[in-house]
Structure formats: structure tokens, C-alpha cells
Amino acid sequence: MAEHGSQSAEETPWWRGAVIYQVYPRSFADDDGDGTGDLAGVRARLPYLAELGVDALWFNPWYPSPMADGGYDVADYRGVAPEFGTLAGAEKLITDALELGIRTIVDIVPNHVSSEHAWFRAALASPTAPERELFWFRPGRGPGGELPPNNWVSEFHGSAWTRTTDPDGTPGDWYLNLFDSRQPDLNWAHPQVRQEHEEVLRFWFDRGASGVRIDSAALLEKDPALPDLVPDATAEPEGTDGPAQPEGTAGAAGPEGAAEPTRPHPYIDRDGLHTIYRSWRAIADSYPDPRVLIGEIWLPDTERFARYLRPDELHTAFNFDFLSCPWEPIRLRASIEATLAAHAPVAAPATWVLANHDVTRTVTRYGRADTSFGFATKARGVPTDLALGTRRARAAALLTLALPGAVYIYQGEELGLPEVEDIPPDAIQDPMALRSGGTSPGRDGCRVPLPWSGSEPPYGFSPVGATAPPWLPQPTDWADRTAYAQIGEADSMLELYRTAIRVRRAEPSLGDGDLTWLPGAPDQVLAFSRGNTFACVVNLGPDPVDLPNHDSILLASSPLPPAHHLPTDTAVWLRL
């Protein structure tokens, strides 16, 4: 596998500068025609991914699950959901991808399990079941225990507590669920919970997985007293309805380091987490080809964020401050600088991402008056200029691929797919939307199945002759956005990504390494060099700007005028 960065392949671990492609299995490719994407569909599309040039695939959960929350409600960590395939199929996918130079990263969901998990089913069977110690069961408050044990709020709206019914039909204790009521939180103070997850890591590492992405990584440990949440416990992460982040959305520290909280938060960023991740790192490092730990962590305090990336803990963590940042030069530069500064003390590589399975798609978000992202901005009926959003998304692609560290590409971003905002109410499946009472459109709009070919749904997502429609409806105007329609089209989004990743792979100064801001750039411009011979220049202002002195143009996100001025919302890679 090709390595990135200014160091040699022997010196630079692959993950420090990798291009990692996020696969949301339900929506990638449907091989058996049941309307749901599956692992066989991914295997069939591996040549496409190899041609795109990615180094690794990160898969959202493929485990057996009732799918109450898109698979993040795991019923069995050692299996594969029948709708996705089999364990043998997953092993074959990992092997086949590796033969093409593509590694596999699996999703681990340690904060909670499905209510269908064997442990939780046993816990509900009896008020005295020993399995109840693996969760957070507590009596309610009030004369009859009718009130939740504390004031914690679920990320999916409402109380973070659900009351049980005892086998005799009487109201029972409450259990904690920071997310959906069908996702009971695990008690990480119990040694059996810790041992189970260490065994799960080994299970997937032994089958060839090159790493794990850790969902909600800062939430595992809770204050055993379960106190009420008070306002000064910690600063709340931006873009959420409460102190925790929804699955798949957390990220890196914000552009300003927040002051140390006046008291520890009862369930975010507790110090005991570091002991857990040191034990995981020891397991990852025990393999001849060390495995990689990638944390989903959102903390406003940059110093506390960096603690998770110390040499004996996680390798990298997601950077969602950059993702949520508006398309504004000053804000973007501040986010880039803060991200690099947060990682520098622990010598960890930054990560960059524009979208994922929870976030409004880039071409839609960048076409709005408010180009930032927060869950409060997920609303219906927001005017969007898709042409403008697409132009900015193309420039943003070159910006992210030129920054130091690793880059994540969410499936369909390379096709320029917009958010689908007209999904019929009876087709919506996201619990975030369902529990909001209709106030939030949820996250289904960025999870619509990919269009591969053809002029009408299912656009090659399912095989010819399939009778089941895709699990979410596709728009009828995506014919020009299919992968097949874009292959070989010089001005297509797909060819831009292919070319950019190819140049990145060949350019020794890209990937891991340092960044130097070019002096004299206007305030509306982001201009930086990587090494001595490569520069990236992005014009975010309303007027064209002059390019700095250069020998040649390697790649531009949009056509350049003959005078080689850089138009608005355009990025260019230069040979200095």
C-alpha cells in the first residue's frame, strides 16, 4: 500500500496520512435485491473504490441489530446482520479489500447495546438478575418511583431514563439510555463489560480489521452517584440538544479552548476513560501490524481533548469542529490552526472531514445562507443554491485533501450528492426525527442509497429485476449524479476526487507533515504550502484574486480564466 507524507513508508504509519472512505452499508450497494445495501454489494464495488484511490474503508455497524438507530443498537458484536450478509462474507470482504491495498476499519459501539442484546434481555427477566449490574438500573424518584432517577436528557429528545415493567406487570426500576430507549447504556465500572469489549477488539483484529472507530468515545464512564446535571458541569458541545453528541457526530476541540469545568461532568470526559483506552491500545499494539484506534470525541477544551491522543491511548480522533465550521476564511483558518495546535503537543495527526451519515450533505449546506452545521440547523424548507454549494464543495475537497493528516470521505460526497429533503413522512426511519415530534427532519436525508448507473431509481443500487425498492426513496433527478455518468467526465465531482487523491498519493509533501501559511494572502484567501514545492490556495471572497508566484497549476476545483486569476469559491493546487 502506498504511504503518504514527507517521511518514508518505513517511518510513517499508514494511518497518519490516509484517505479513508466511510461506507454506510445500508445505502452503498444492494447485491441481493432486497432494497438494503449489503457487504456483497461492497465487494462488487471494490474496484470502484480502488480506482478512487482510498487507503481504507470505515464501515458503520454491520452487526445484528433491530435497526432502531441505524445499527448503532448492537445485539451481537461478533456477528453480521443477516440483511448485510454473513461473518464469512465480512471476512472475505476484509481480505479482498486488502488485496487491493485497502484496509478495513470497523465501528465499535461501547457506550450502549441494543435492548435485544442477550445481557439486557436477561436483565429485564428478573429484578434480581445479575445482568442488571451490567447496566444502570435505578429506582425512580417520587412517592411511587414515578419520576426518573435524575434530570439527564436523551440525545434523541426526552428523558434519558426508561421505566421497566416487572414480570408481574407492576412498574419497575428505570434504566439509563443517553440515546434511544432501545439503547441501554452499559456500566463500564463492571469488569465484565470491560473484558467483553477487549475480547470483541481481538475478535475483529484477528479477522484482519486494521482498526476500529470508537462511537461516542467520551461517554462510557459515568459518575456512580448519577447526580443531576448542573449548568456548570462542563461546556456543552456545539450543535447538539444536550451535553452529549449523537452517534457519529462528535469531533475535535473547538477553535477556542474552553476553561476547565468547575466540576467533572457526570458522563462526559471522565478521567477513568483513559485507563480503558490504554488497555485497548495495548491490545492494538500487540499485533505484528499494529491496529488503529480512532475516537469519536467532542470536547471544547483542547488540552483535555489532546489527552486521548497521547502515545499510549488513541491514534486519532475525529475533527468535527472543522466540519461544522461555516464557509468563511477567518473561521476556517482559525479551525485549522486550533486543530493543528491541539494535536501538536501529543504528535498526533489531525483528521479532516466534510460530511458523514449524520450531517447535512456538503453541497446542500454550502449552498445556504448559513453554511455552518449544527443539529439545530437541520430544518425543512431552508433555501439552498445547489450550484453554489457544489462549487464550494469542490473547493472544500481540495482544501481538505491538502491539509496535514488523514481525510475522511463520506460515501456519495465524491458524486456531489445533495441532501434529500423531501422524504415522505411515512418513509422516515431515523429516531432523531421520530422522537422530535416532527420538528427535526433527522438524518435520513444524507443516508439515501447511492446512485450507480441508469436514468431512474434505483440507479443500479439494486440489481436488475429487483422487486423491493431501496430502503429510503431516491430522487428522480439523480441520473447525472450516478457514478457511471461521471466516470471520464473531466468536470465531474467524481473525476475531481479521483485526480486529487492521485496527486495527493504522488506528492511527497501531502498527507502527514507540516503546514506553512503563505505571507501576504488577502483576508478572503486561505493560502498555505506543504513542503517547499506545493501550495494550496482557496478564494472564499466575492472577487477574483491573483495567484502567488508558481511554476505550474496541478489541479483546480473550477475552470480558471486565461489570466490565471483565482475566481471566487475556487481552490487550486500549485507547483511552487
N, C-alpha and C positions, 0 to 999 in steps of 0.2 A: 504494500500500500504506500502510495506517495505520502511524504510528510510535508508539512508546511512550516514556515518560519525561517528566521535567519540562521538558526543553528542546523547542524547536520541531523539526518534522520536518527542517528545513533544517540544523539544528545537530547533531542526534543521529543517527548511523548506525543503520540498522535493526537490526543485529546486537547492539547493546548492550542491548536490552530485548526481544528476540524470544521468542516461544513456538515452539519447534522440535519437530516430531514425528518420532520415529525410526521408519523403515519397514524392517522385516526382510523383504525381498522374498519369500523362500520361503514366508512364513507370513501374508502380508497378504491377498491375494485371487488366486484362480486363475481366469483368464479362459478358458483353452483346455481345461480339464478333465483335465489330466494329473496332478493332485494336488499340483502345485508352484505356489506363487504366482508371478506374473509382472508385468511392467510394464504390460501392457494391463489387468490387474486393478486396478492402482493408478489408472490413468487413469479407469477406470469409477467409481472411488470418490472422485475429486477433489471432487465436490460435498459429500460427507460431510465431507471434511477442511476444505473452505471453511466449512461450517456450524459445524464445531468451532471455527474461528476462528484456526487456526495461521498463523504467518508464513512458515514454511519447513519443508521436509521434508529430513531427513538419511537417506540410503539406505545401508544396509550394502552391501558389494561386490556389484555386478551383473555383474562381468566373467566371461569364460570361465574355468572352473576345474574341476578334478576333484572339488571339494567335499570334500576331505579334512578341511577345517576351516571348513565353512560359507561358503566363498567367500573366506576370508582367505588362501587359497593361489591367487594370481592367476597365470594362464597368459598373459594378454594384457591389458595396461592400457588398450588402445584399443578394446576390443570389448565386446559384451554376450553373456553366456552364452545359448546357444540356448533353454534352459529358461525364461529370463526374457524373451526377445524378441530384438529386433534393435537395432542402433545407431540406425537411423532411428526406431524406436519410443521409444528413450530421448530422442532429440532432440524428438520430438513430445510426450512427457510433460513435459519441461522447459518447452516452450513453452506447453502447455495449462495447466500449473500456474501459470505466471507471469501468464497472462491472468486467473486468479482471485486474483491478488495473493499467490501462494505461491511462494517461491523454492526452489531445489534445491541441496542440499549433497551432494557425492559423497564416498565413502570412498576414501582413498589409503592403500595398504599398502606403505610404503617399506622396511621392515626386511628383508623376505624375499619370495620369489616361490614359485610352485609348482615342484615337481620336473618338471612338464611344460612349464615355460617354455622357449622356444627357446634362451635362453642356457644354461640348466642342462643341457639335453639335449646341446648341443654340448660342454659341459664334461665330460660323462661319456663322450663318444665316444672321447676320447683323453687319456692322461695329460699330453700336451704341448699340448692345445688352449688357445689364447689366452683363451678364455672362462673358464677356471678362475681367472684373475685377478679376475674379477668377483665371486667368492665367496671363502670361507675354506677352501681345501683345505690340509691339512697331513698329514705322515706321522705315524703313531701312535708312541706310546712303547712301550718294552719291546724285547726282542731281535728280535722279528718284527714290530714295529709293531702288536701286537695290542691295545694299550691306547689309549684316547682321548688326544688331544694335551694336554688339561688336565681339570680337575675340574668344569667348568661343568655345570649341571643344567638339563634342559629344563623349561619350564613345564608340560608335559604328562607329567611323570614320566620318570625315567631320564636317561641321559647326553644332553648337548646336542650330541653328535657321532655321526655315522653313517658307517660304513666302506663304501667303494665296492668294487666288483669290476671289475678292469680287463678290457678286451675279450678278453684271452687266458684269462680265468677265474681269475686269481690275485687274492688280496686286494690292494686298492689303498690310496690315501690316505683320510683321513677328511674330512668336511665339517661345518661348523657349522650347527646348527639349534636356535635357542633355543626353538622351539615344536615342531611335529610334524616327524618325519624327512622328510616330503614338503614342507617349507617351508624350503629352504636360505636362510641369511642372505646378504644382499648385502654386498659390500665397498665401503663408502662412501668409502674412500680413493681409489678408482679414478675418474678423471674421467668415464668413460663412464657409470657409474652415476648420477652427479650430472646429467649432461646429459640422460640418458633421462628422469629424473623431472621435470626442468624442462620438457621437451617434453610430457610427459603432463599436467602442470598446464595448459599452454597449450591442449592438445587439448580438455580439458573446459571450460575457461573460454571458449574460442571457441564452444562449443556451448551456451552460456548458463548453465552452472553458476555459482551465486553464491558458491560457496566449496567448501572441502574440509575434511574431518575427517581428521586425520593419525593413523593407527593406530600404537601403540607408539612415540610420537614421541621418547621419551628414550633409545631403544635403538640408534639407527642406527650411531653411531660406536663402533668397538672399539679397544682398545689393540693396536697391530700385533704386539706381542710375545706376545699371547694368554696372559698369565700365569695361574697358578692363582688362583682366587678365595679370598681370605683373609678371616677374620671381620670385621676392622676396616676393610674397604674402604668400606663405607657401611652405613647402617641399612637393613634390608630393609623394603619397603612392607608394610603390614598386609594380611592376608587372602590371602597367596599361599604357595606351597610353596617359593619361592626368591626371589632378588633381583629378578626381573623380574615384570611383570604379564602375565596372559593377554590376548589381543586383546580389545579392547572393554571393559576393566575398569579401566584406570588412571584416576587422578584428581588432585585438587589436594592441596596440602600439608595435613598433619595439624594437629590443634589445638595441638600443641607443636612449635616449631621445633627440629629435631634439631641437635646440634652438628656442626660441619664435620667430614667424614670425615678420618681420619688419612692416607688416601691415596686417589687417584682410583679409582673403581670401573672395572674393565676394560671394561664395556659399558653402564653406566647414567650418563646425565647428564654426558657428557664435553664439555669446553669447545668442541670443534670443531663441535658441533651448531649453535651459534649462527650460525656462518658459513653453514651450509646454509640455515637459516630466514631469514636476512637476504636471501639470493638469492631465495628463494621470495616473500618479502614484496615485493621489487622487482617481480617478475612480477605479483603480485596487484594492486599499486598502479598498474600501467601501464594498466589498463583504465579506460575512462570511468566505469563503475560499479565501483569497486574491489571485488575479490573478497575473501573472508574465509578466514583460516587458523585452524582450530580444532584444538588439540593434545590428544592423549590422553597426559597426563603425570601421573605419581605420584611425588612427591618429599616426603620428610619434612622437608626443610629449606625453610622458607618463602621465605628470601631467594633461594636458587637457583631455586626454582620461579618466582618473580617475574621472573627474568631472561629467561625465554622470552616474557614478555608486554611487553617493552619496546617502545616505539613503532615500531621498525623490524623487529620479529620477528612473533610470532603475535598474533592479535587476542584470542583467548580460549583457555582450556584447561578441560577437564572437571574437575568438582569431585566426586570420589568419597569424600572424607572425610565429607561431608555424607550421601551415600548410605549409607555403611557405618555411620553413627552409630546407636546404639540410640534407641528412642523414650523418651528421658529428658530432662527440661527442662534440667538443668545441662549435659549433654553436647551437646545440640543448640545451646544458646546459645553454648557455647564454640566449636563448629564454625563457627557463623555468624560470630562475631566474628573468629576466626582467618582465615576465608576472606576477609572484607572487608578485614582488615588486610594480608593478603598481596597483595591486588590494589591497594590504595591507593597504594603508592609508584610504581607504573607507570601509574596511572589507567586500569587495565583493568577491564572489568565482570566480576563473578563469574558463574558458571553454577550452576544447581541441578538436581538430577536425583534421582529416587526409584528408578528401575529402568532396566535395559537388557537386551540379549539375552544377557547372561552371569549375571545376578543373580536370586536368588530373588525372585519377584514380591511386590510390596509387601503385598497383603492376606494373603498367607501368612506372610511374615516378621514383620509386625507382630502377628500372632496367636500368636506363640510366646513362650515364657518369655525366650529370648534374642532380642531384636529387632534386634541388630546384624547386619551382613553381613561375612562373610569366607569364602573358599573352603573353609576348614577346617570351616565350619558347614554346608556343603552335604552333607547326610546324609539317608539314608532313615529314615522312621519317627519323625520329630520331631513330637510332638503340636502341633496348630495349632487355634486357635479362629478360624474364618473370620469369624464375626460381629464379634468384637472387632477382628480385623485389618482388616476392611472399614471399621469406624467410625474407626479410627486412620488408615487410608489416605485417607479423605475429609478428615479434619482436616489431614493432611500435604499434600494437594493445595492447600488454601487457604493453608497456610503457605508452600509453595514459590512459588506464584504471586504472593504478596505481597512476597517478598524482592527486594532490588535486583539487577538484572541480567537475564540470559536464563534461560529454563526449558526443559528437555528433557522430553518426554513419550514414553515408550516405548509403541509400539502395544499396545493392549489394556488399558493402565492406566486409560484413560478408560471402560472397560467393567467395571472391577473384577475382572478375571480373576485367579484364583488360580494358583499353581504346580501343574503337573500332575505328581504324584509317583508315579503308578502306571503309567508307560510300560513295556510289556513289555520284558524284556531284549533280545529279538531285534529290537526296533524302535529301540533306541537307536543314534544315529549320531554323537554327539559324541566326538571323540578324547580329550577330557579324561576321560570316563567309561571309554572302551575301554582307554586306556593305564594307568588306575589299577588295573586288575585287579579291578574291581567295588567298590572301596572308596568311589568317588565316583559320585553319580548324574549328574554332569555338568550341562550347561546346557540340555539339550533341554526340560526342564520349563517353561521360560519362553519357548520358541520354538514351542509348539504353534499351529497355524493358527487365525486369528481366527474367531469365530462371528458371522455377519452376520444370519442370519434362520433361521426354521424351528424345529422341535422335536427334531431329531436330526441327528447328523453326516451330511454335512459342514457343516450350518448355513449354507448359502449361500456357503461359501468357494469351492466349485467350482460350475459351472453345473448346472442340472437335467439329468439324464441322464448325467452324467459317470460313467465306469466305474472310473476309478483313484481309490483312497482318498487322502486327504491324506497327505503325506509323513511326518507324525507323527500318531498317532491322537489324536482329540479325545475328551474325556469325554462321557458320555451324559447328564449332568445340567446342561448349559450352556444349555438353552432360555431361561431367564430372564436369561441374561447376553448374549444377542445384541444387536447394535446396534438391530435393528428392535424388539425387545421393550422397549428402554429409551427410545426416542425418544418424547418427550412425557410420560414418567412423571416427575413433579416430584421424586420422591425417589430417582431412579436416579443411579448414578455418572456416566453419560454426560451427563445434564442438569446435574449439578453442575459438571462440567468446562466444558460449553458456557457456562453462566451466568457462571462465574468468569472465563473468558477474555474474555467480552463485557464484563464490568465492568472487567477489567484494561485492555482496549483503550480504554475510555471514560474511565478515571480518569487524569488528567494526572500524578499523583504516582507511579503504578506503573511498572514496568519499570525503566529506568536511573534512578539517583539515590541518595539517601542514606536511611539508616535511623536512627531515634532510639528507644532503649528507653524505655518509659513508666515513670516512677518509681512506687515503691510496690507493684509487682506481686508477688504471693507467689512463693516459690521454684518452685512447681509450674507456674507460668504463664509463657509467652512472650508479651510484650505490647510492641508497637512501633508507632510512627507512621511514615507515609510522607507527607511534607509536613505541612501544618497541618490537614488535614480528613479524613484517612484513618488508620485504625488496624486492626491485625490482633491478635487475642487468641486464644491457644491454651491450653487447660487440659489438661495432661498428668498431673494428680494424680488421686487417688481420689475427691475430694469436689468438689461444685459450688462455684463462686466467683462473687463479684459482678463485674459488668461495670463498667468505668470509665465516667465520665460521657460521654454521647454524645447526638447528635440523632436518629439512626436506625440501624437494622440494614440493611446492604446485602445480606449473604449469610451463612448459617450452614451448617456442614457436616452438622449433625444438628438435629432439631427442638429448639427452646428452650422451657422451661416458661414459663407466663404471667408469672412474676415476672422473667423475663429473666436468671435466673442461668445461668451457663455450665456445662453438665454436663461430666463427665469425658470425655476424649478427643474434644473438640469444639473447632472453630475458628470464629471469627466475624469478619466484616469490618464495621467500624463507620464511620459518618459522624460525625466529631467536631464 
